[in-house]
Amino acid sequence: MQPNHAEAADSRAYVTLMMGEQLCGVPVLVVRDVLAGQMIARIPLAPPEVAGNLNLRGRIVTAIDLRCRLRLPPRPGHIKPMSVVTEQGPELYALLVDQVREVVSLRIADMERNPPTLPPNWAEHSLGIYRVDQQLMVVLDVEKLLQFDTVLAA
């Protein structure tokens, strides 16, 4: 069955992931790779959000701990983070998340503004929300998550 091009034009694909109990989405067009169980080398004097560096096929990738960036409690020891790799300019970044789920396609018109009850640590990094399977999916603003001047000033 061929996809309807008009339908495809008014929808957007997201990689869904979990941060604690919160369902999140990242636009699939900004995702370069998804990795599990990578060795991360610490970087001395780096901000707390920078978990370290990892090697992706010979390229150095800066790993950002989204739990720290979103001011969430530390990841429980039994949860091994997964990496969602994205590119900003010439640099690669791995967003460390609790779990990567699936890719979903959602209608652009169904995206809603952040509700006033969304905690500020989520709202400042969110493009909006979707209601998916009776859950709120926060669409993360990857560009804003990687603005380190904001990180250092916080």
C-alpha positions in Angstrom: 0.0 0.0 0.0 1.5 3.4 -1.0 1.4 6.2 1.5 -0.8 9.1 0.8 1.5 12.0 0.0 -1.0 14.6 1.3 -1.3 12.6 4.5 2.5 12.3 4.8 2.9 16.1 4.3 0.8 16.9 7.3 2.5 14.5 9.7 5.8 14.3 11.4 7.8 11.3 12.6 9.2 11.1 16.1 11.6 8.7 17.9 9.8 8.1 21.2 11.8 7.6 24.4 11.3 7.5 28.1 12.8 9.7 30.8 11.7 8.2 34.0 7.9 7.9 33.7 7.7 10.7 31.0 7.1 9.8 27.4 9.1 12.1 25.1 9.6 12.5 21.4 12.5 13.7 19.3 11.9 14.6 15.6 13.3 11.7 13.6 15.0 14.1 11.2 17.4 15.2 13.9 18.3 11.6 14.9 21.5 10.2 13.4 21.8 7.0 15.4 20.5 5.1 18.4 23.0 3.3 20.5 22.9 1.1 23.6 25.5 0.4 26.2 28.3 2.7 25.1 31.5 3.2 27.0 31.7 6.9 28.1 34.9 8.5 29.0 34.6 11.3 31.6 35.8 14.8 30.8 37.5 16.6 33.7 36.0 20.0 34.6 33.0 19.5 32.3 29.6 20.8 33.4 27.5 18.2 35.2 25.2 17.8 32.1 28.2 16.5 30.1 28.5 12.9 31.0 31.7 12.5 28.8 32.7 11.4 25.4 32.0 8.2 23.4 33.4 6.9 20.2 31.1 6.4 17.2 32.9 4.9 14.3 36.0 6.9 14.9 34.2 10.2 15.7 34.2 11.7 19.2 30.7 12.3 20.4 29.8 14.4 23.5 27.4 12.6 25.7 24.7 14.8 27.4 22.9 13.4 30.4 19.3 14.4 29.8 18.3 13.5 33.4 20.8 16.2 34.6 19.9 18.6 31.9 16.1 18.3 32.7 16.9 18.5 36.4 15.5 15.0 37.1 16.7 12.7 39.8 19.7 10.6 39.0 19.1 7.5 36.9 18.6 4.3 39.0 21.6 2.0 38.9 19.7 -0.8 37.2 18.8 1.3 34.2 21.5 1.5 31.6 21.2 4.6 29.4 20.7 4.5 25.7 22.1 7.2 23.4 20.2 9.2 20.8 22.8 10.7 18.5 22.2 14.0 16.9 24.3 16.5 14.9 24.5 20.2 15.6 26.7 21.9 13.1 29.9 19.9 12.8 29.5 18.3 16.2 27.8 15.0 17.2 26.0 14.7 20.6 24.6 11.7 22.3 21.5 12.4 24.4 21.5 9.8 27.2 18.0 8.7 27.8 16.4 5.9 29.9 14.8 4.0 27.1 14.3 4.4 23.3 11.0 3.0 22.1 9.6 3.3 18.6 9.1 5.7 15.7 5.6 7.1 15.5 4.1 9.4 12.9 1.7 12.0 14.3 -0.3 14.7 12.6 1.2 18.1 12.9 -2.3 19.6 13.6 -2.6 17.4 16.7 0.4 19.0 18.5 -0.7 21.1 21.4 1.0 23.9 23.3 2.6 23.1 26.6 0.0 22.9 29.3 0.4 25.4 32.1 0.8 22.5 34.5 4.0 21.2 32.7 6.9 21.7 35.1 9.3 24.5 34.0 12.2 22.1 33.6 10.2 20.3 30.9 8.5 23.4 29.4 11.7 25.3 28.7 13.0 22.3 26.5 9.7 21.4 24.9 8.3 22.3 21.4 4.8 21.2 22.5 2.9 18.0 23.4 0.9 15.2 21.9 -1.6 13.0 23.5 -0.5 9.4 22.7 -2.1 6.3 24.1 -3.6 8.2 27.0 -0.2 9.7 27.9 1.3 13.1 27.2 4.3 13.0 24.9 6.7 16.0 25.4 8.3 16.9 22.1 11.9 17.8 23.1 13.6 20.8 21.5 17.0 19.3 20.7 18.6 22.6 19.7 17.6 24.1 23.0 18.9 21.1 25.0 22.3 21.6 23.4 22.5 25.4 24.2 25.4 25.2 26.7 25.3 28.9 27.5 21.9 28.1 29.1 23.4 25.1 30.9 26.3 27.1 32.4 24.0 30.0 33.5 21.5 27.7 35.2 
